[in-house]
Amino acid sequence: MAELGEFGLIARITAGRELPPGTLLGPGDDAAVLVAADGRVVVTTDVLVEGVHFRLDWSTPHQVGRKAVAANLADVAAMGAVPTGLVVGLAVPGRTPISTVDGLAAGMWLEAGQAGAGIVGGDVVSSEQLVVSVTAVGDLQGRAPVTRSGARPGDVLGLCGRLGWSAAGLAVLRRGFRSPLAVVAAHRVPEPPYGAGPQAASAGATAMIDISDGLLADAGHLAEASGVGIGIDSAAVPVASRLVEVASALGGDALHWALTGGEDHALLASFPAGVALPVGWTKIGVVREGRGVTVDGCEVLPAGWQHFP
């Protein structure tokens, strides 16, 4: 990196890349210009730090790039919006091999493209530690944003996406293993249901959140913002048979992974009673009067990932 330099890296990352039609002006100027036909813009930012969010002895740079973009695009989807563009801030030690940055860039472009977005700009700086900061922009397409604060007692609680897979993969990696590949891959690269956010918004979702810190933790955030209680039925929470097998082998608890494991980026939403949940959504509970989160009627602490416990 020290030999290639800042502008050489920018040229390398952006050369030959196609941008989506909503990009009026992409990389190369002081700022990008995106179409905002709705008149409103959804914006979100996430920062991934080496050693905290990823390890390059566990994940390839390509996988880290995909994960960095996926975490942001899931937040856009949770607002009921469609991703349109991303801006990337990259802090890189000068000793970093060019192949590492090439892998990061390729992974970011791939994940962005799968959601119909592109990387429209960013910044590169030298640093003692590898840090990836991604800001994503989304279009509501005329829909009202679906916030965390709209859930009401009587609503149905729905889930779209997988839970516990990343936590299972992390448990495997911490034991020094690299298989089963399916769960390890889930930790390395999440698979958020990007289209499910706009789908839920169109179906009348009253509140929605990206499950990045764990189901109980993020259900707690939604409950607090809405001033309601949330009741989860553990029997309705999807627990894949593969997770049960891994938990048995490691002496873990697959349901615990599903309830508290983060970084799968599934979506949790509330819908008015009587509204049919969209295809791909599963009812896992209800919104009730009161406060906090219960599982099978028992109050629980919203356990999950916290940066400053």
Sequence and secondary structure as in RCSB ss.txt:
>XXXX:A:sequence
MAELGEFGLIARITAGRELPPGTLLGPGDDAAVLVAADGRVVVTTDVLVEGVHFRLDWSTPHQVGRKAVAANLAD
VAAMGAVPTGLVVGLAVPGRTPISTVDGLAAGMWLEAGQAGAGIVGGDVVSSEQLVVSVTAVGDLQGRAPVTRSG
ARPGDVLGLCGRLGWSAAGLAVLRRGFRSPLAVVAAHRVPEPPYGAGPQAASAGATAMIDISDGLLADAGHLAEA
SGVGIGIDSAAVPVASRLVEVASALGGDALHWALTGGEDHALLASFPAGVALPVGWTKIGVVREGRGVTVDGCEV
LPAGWQHFP
>XXXX:A:secstr
 TTT HHHHHHHHHTT    TTEEE TTSSS EE  TTS  EEEEEEEEBTTTB TTTS HHHHHHHHHHHHHHH
HHHTT EEEEEEEEEEE TT  HHHHHHHHHHHHHHHHHTT  EEEEEEEE SS EEEEEEEEE TT     SS 
  TT EEEEES  SHHHHHHHHHHTT   SHHHHHHHHS    TTHHHHHHHTT SEEEEESS HHHHHHHHHHH
HT EEEE GGGS   HHHHHHHHHHT  HHHHHHH  SS EEEEEE TT    TT EEEEEEESSSEEEETTEEE
      S  
